[in-house]
Structure formats: structure tokens, C-alpha cells
Amino acid sequence: MNDIPDVPACGRPKSIDDKQRRQAIIRHAYCAFVELGFAQTSTAEVARRAKITKRTLYETFSDKKHSSLQRLVKIVIC
């Protein structure tokens, strides 16, 4: 009676782990900040460069003022 087949998890499978994704986003954000300036870099621009959705960006960093990105900005400015 309970012949429900195993179904794979919904959604796209992860191609990289969370640490790699975070590093890739930071790398692309760094390039955008250098080229466009911090104030002119939108979250949409960072997501576009990192080839991710804005949703993934927000799941990884709450906003562009997240502590990891803030440290990056200090490095770029100094």
C-alpha cells in the first residue's frame, strides 16, 4: 500500500558548497566595488557577475553591508 518511490530533493542540486559560493560572491563583489565603487554596486550587479540569483545572494549575505563584505570594502578603500 505504501509504494511511494523515493523522489530526489526539489530544486537545483548544489554545484558548489556554501564556503565556495561565499568566496565566489566576495570575489565578484570585490571586482564590482573596484570597477564601479561601493555606492554604485547593486546587489543585482554582484549577483549577475557571480551568476547567481539575488535570492541566493541574500541567503548567503543579508545585505551588502554584511561583515565579510564590509571587510572587503575596507581592503579596497585602503
Secondary structure by P-SEA (a helix, b strand, c coil): cccccccccccccccccaaaaaaaaaaaaaaaaaacccccccaaaaaaaacccaaaaaaaccccccaaaaaaaaaaac
